[in-house]
Each structure stands twice: as structure tokens, then as C-alpha cells.
Amino acid sequence: MQISVLLPIKSTIISSSSDHHYHHHMSSEKTLFSSLKLCNPQKKIGNRPNIFECFSPISSKSRLAAASDSTAKAEIDDEKRVIQLPGDLRPELLPKHVALIIDGHGRWAKNKGLPIEHAHYESKQKLKQLILNCRKFGIKILTVYVFSTENWNRPKDEVDFLLAHFEGFIQSFITEQIMGQDLRFSVIGDKSKLSQSMQSTISSVEEFAKCNRGMHFLMALNYGGRYEITEASKKIACKVEQGILRAEDINESVFEQQLLTNVTELPNPDLLIRTGGELRVSNFLLWQMAYAEFYFSSKLFADFEEADLIEALSSFQRRQRRFGGRKK
């Protein structure tokens, strides 16, 4: 059975993942926006272009004005676009916010006798497809745990590769989706420990996406749930010391406003998906997942397909969510 639901959709093609494409793609990512033609490649800071330099003040203001003026028209156009939900998925039972822990890269590489970099490349292709599928299925928010505060304990070469890998991903695919698919984008985590180049990239792309109205993609990068809760507590303590808050004013709502996920309208995930067969949350969104439904897949993330996402969503739709109460 297929059910129609009204949502915007545009098709995007994901390239194959052969070794040839791996080396070609990794090489091509060294040139920012080369395939997108977003800016003059001569405008660079160091060896990387600056996203803000790609757009003149006039064009940036024009874009913001156009976004504001065309809001009503966009909403009407969205209502006219139809997609087909696969299988027995019901639009009214879809999770609004999906969180994902991607896992299994080392095992995938070991099983195939390949360097870990190949696993991370394959993972990136799957992440691209996941973003496209979630948008296609009508998911409003997707939060993906890509690098934890504990991942610094990995070999330096792998850490350096991963961070450069994610920076290229933001510069290319995410920016393409922001431009063409109205994607919203935020990074949550301790950005202060990232390179200046990466901090600049994140800040610029977040700024460029802030007026968009489509699916919100949150990348949890150098993120830890305990870190987030500790930092939120410090912020509240400072406000109490300054006389801005009284102790009796502190409640769950006040606390949530200090969490990193306050960048999105629905910070608490409905569904957590973890790949790789592990049965733990690994310090991810500890506050926000108080009432999330969990789905653990034995699939390594580099092998995670659209059918696996559909099965996770189907499993969610079979759950009874009572939030501590009783179903009448």
C-alpha cells in the first residue's frame, strides 16, 4: 500500500562507491564548490575559499529579500508537490525528529581488507542518501552523531582524515542541498577544539542556511551529552550569580533553552537509530532522548540502505508511545 503525502521533492543522484570514485572524489573535494560554481575560485583565505566572499553584499541581501518575499508562494508550491511513502508507512505516524548514531566503520574496513579511509568514504555516501531519503519521507529534523568528544582518542591520522572529510562534506554536499533543496543546517558540539578553517566553514554555511525552511540537518561534531549538560549548567549558574535568574525559576524549559539543540524547534528525537549492532547510546543526546524510541540495526553504517531506514521507520510506527501514561 502506498500513501501520498504533500512535501517538496527534487531528485538527486548519488555516485557509485568504487575505488576509482573514492580517489576521484577525495581529490575533487580539495576544490571548494568546484562543481557547484557558487563563487570565484580565486577568492581564497589560505588555500580555501571563504564562503562569505563568494557572495557580494548585494547578492546576499537579494537572496534574503527573495526568501522573505517568496515565503507564501513556496508554501503553496510545497502543497502541490506529492511524494509516495514506501510500503505501509503512514505520514501521520512518522517521527518528526530522527537521531542517528553511525557505527561499524572499523569492522567494515577489516571485513573487506581495506584501509579505514575507504569505510569513511562509503559512510559519507550513505549519509548523503540518508539525508535525501529523510527529506523525501517528510522527516523534519535529522541529527547525526558523526564525531564524539571521545573520538579524539583514535589514531591522529584517522582523526585528521575524519575532520577534513567532514569539512569537505559540509563545503560540497551540504552547501549544494542548502542552495537547491532548502536544507537547514546546524553543527552541535564543542566547536572551539576544531581548526579555524573548519570553524569558519561551519559558521559561514550555518549563516547561509538560516533563512531556509526545509528539513533541518544537525551534525553532532565533537559532541558529548555530558559535555552539553555540564555547559548548560554552567550557563544557568552564571545567570543566577548575575541575578538574571532565581533558583526557583529554573525548570526543564529553562534548562533546555541552554542546550545545544535549542537551535531547532523540535529538540527531542522521536526515534534513535544506531547501526553496527551495538546496544548503547554512547553519550549522545542524553537529556533529549528521555522518551525516544530506540532501533538498533545489525547493519554496519557503510552497508545501511534505504530499505533499512524504511524498516526502522516501520518499527517506530508499530510502537505505542505513552510518555509515562496509560493508553485509553
Secondary structure, 3 states (H helix, E strand, C coil): CCEEEECCCCCCCCCCCCHHHHHHHHHHCCCCCCCCCCCCCCCEECCEECHHHHCCHHHHHHHHHHHHHCHHHHHHHHHHCEEEECCCCCHHHCCCEEEEECCCHHHHHHHHCCCHHHHHHHHHHHHHHHHHHHHHHCCCEEEEEEEECCHHHCCHHHHHHHHHHHHHHHHHHHHHHHHHHCCEEEEECCHHHCCHHHHHHHHHHHHHHCCCCCCEEEEEEEECHHHHHHHHHHHHHHHHHCCCCCHHHCCHHHHHCCCHHHHCCCCCCCEEEECCCCCCCCCCCCCCCCCCEEEECCCCHHHCCHHHHHHHHHHHHCCCCCCCCCCC
